[in-house]
Amino acid sequence: MELVNLKDSSDTASFCQAVAKGLGKNQGLYFPESVAPLHNIDELLSMPLAERSIHILKHLIGDELPTSTISEFVNNAFTFEAPLAHVSENIHSLELFHGPTLAFKDFGGRFMAQCLKHISKGKPVTILTATSGDTGAAVAHAFHGIDNIKVVILFPKGKISPLQEKLFTTLGDNIHTVAIDADFDACQQLVKTAFDDEDVREGLHLNSANSINISRLLAQVCYYFEAVSQVPKEQQDKVVFSVPSGNFGNLTAGIIAKLLGLPIKRFIAATNSNDTVPRFLQTGKWEPNETVATISNAMDVSQPNNWPRIQAMVDKGLFDADLLVGEAVDEEYTQGAMRKLASLGYVSEPHAAIAYRCLSKQLEEDEVGIFLGTAHPAKFRETVENVLGQPIRLPQALVDVSSKEGLESELENSYEALKAHMFSILK
Ligand SMILES: *Cc1c(COP(=O)(O)O)cnc(C)c1O
């Protein structure tokens, strides 16, 4: 697989190089030079998730890794299912939250951990990442106990649901967590600054593990196929995906699935009030506002870092921008959508509810709508219970962490403070 830095086309990388580096020169994102379509879509859609995913990933990655290695990654990473739940007449939820940390980020996080473990061949690596919620947990779990890989996770203090936070701050061992007194965009900026700092990048063998890592995106492509495979054959070319979006990795993966030949009709980019992309799609102007805090906090991102990849697919003529509409949903309508879903017998959380709201508004009669269920409702227990006025049952994974002590450190929003902290805990 040939990847090109979107900021500097002379900076190219193989799949393994791009996974190992995360970001390219000038903080540029790597993106495949080309995406060749698959010619056996029907056959693939009849296979089970793991077997199909091995084919898709082998096709994308190419000869760089043998099929046996890719199949080992997939079998270690994709150990849970992604069922399509029927919600109303022509609307379904793709439930991506049946992994160990109850969020879709387990797919990408676990696949990436397998790739990095393979590539690092036992040499020391530090994963530095910022999380607005679920990435942290997924990355922490995926790497926990891999000896040569240390993980540092930054998160905005007090802006993540308490149970969600416990899922990654309680692990310890090679997993170091830091609460930063700032919002997610500031955490993301600290990570970028660290990658620009040669002392830190070289000295600590830095690697990023947020949604910019190409391995995560490739893994996420696989569940779009899984969704379509569960739709009756005669409806498979009518599917509209509504994607609850923050950093836009999920949507990027969906568009790659379409480039591979999956017959997706169109996409809806659903956001909360952090609506940079829906406004951009309407006006053509990229004008990020201050990030605002919402109950769908994993999407509280006003400068989505995967957007340049989507823009590149549009600019290269690979993806028709008319097949993407954006819509932002405010807090009141988010809550309304959660209540509506509950009245249909489907208890959901704010992120998926936003995607549902956009889908139910925009879906046309002969279309089949799928919104991505990105997290288990129990991860947002307080919000869900408040909005629905009824208690929800916690899955065992959350019961287990809820009584444990968080092991995070706390830092002000200062790069120097972070740097000193990292050297003190990692050297
Ligand atoms: C991360 C996250 C999102 C946003 O996904 P992106 O790929 O960043 O757009 C949506 N919902 C939940 C629950 C998440 O954790």
The ligand as a MOL file (V3000), in Angstrom:
LIG
                    3D

  0  0  0     0  0            999 V3000
M  V30 BEGIN CTAB
M  V30 COUNTS 15 15 0 0 0
M  V30 BEGIN ATOM
M  V30 1 C -15.4140 9.1780 18.7910 0
M  V30 2 C -16.8940 9.1100 18.8280 0
M  V30 3 C -17.6710 9.6550 17.8150 0
M  V30 4 C -17.0610 10.4490 16.6720 0
M  V30 5 O -16.3520 9.6510 15.7870 0
M  V30 6 P -15.3080 10.3220 14.7730 0
M  V30 7 O -14.7110 9.1960 14.0340 0
M  V30 8 O -14.3280 11.0600 15.6080 0
M  V30 9 O -16.0940 11.2330 13.9070 0
M  V30 10 C -19.0500 9.4810 17.8710 0
M  V30 11 N -19.6310 8.8270 18.8890 0
M  V30 12 C -18.9270 8.3040 19.8970 0
M  V30 13 C -19.6300 7.6130 20.9970 0
M  V30 14 C -17.5350 8.4120 19.8890 0
M  V30 15 O -16.8260 7.9070 20.8830 0
M  V30 END ATOM
M  V30 BEGIN BOND
M  V30 1 1 1 2
M  V30 2 1 2 3
M  V30 3 2 2 14
M  V30 4 1 3 4
M  V30 5 2 3 10
M  V30 6 1 4 5
M  V30 7 1 5 6
M  V30 8 2 6 7
M  V30 9 1 6 8
M  V30 10 1 6 9
M  V30 11 1 10 11
M  V30 12 2 11 12
M  V30 13 1 12 13
M  V30 14 1 12 14
M  V30 15 1 14 15
M  V30 END BOND
M  V30 END CTAB
M  END
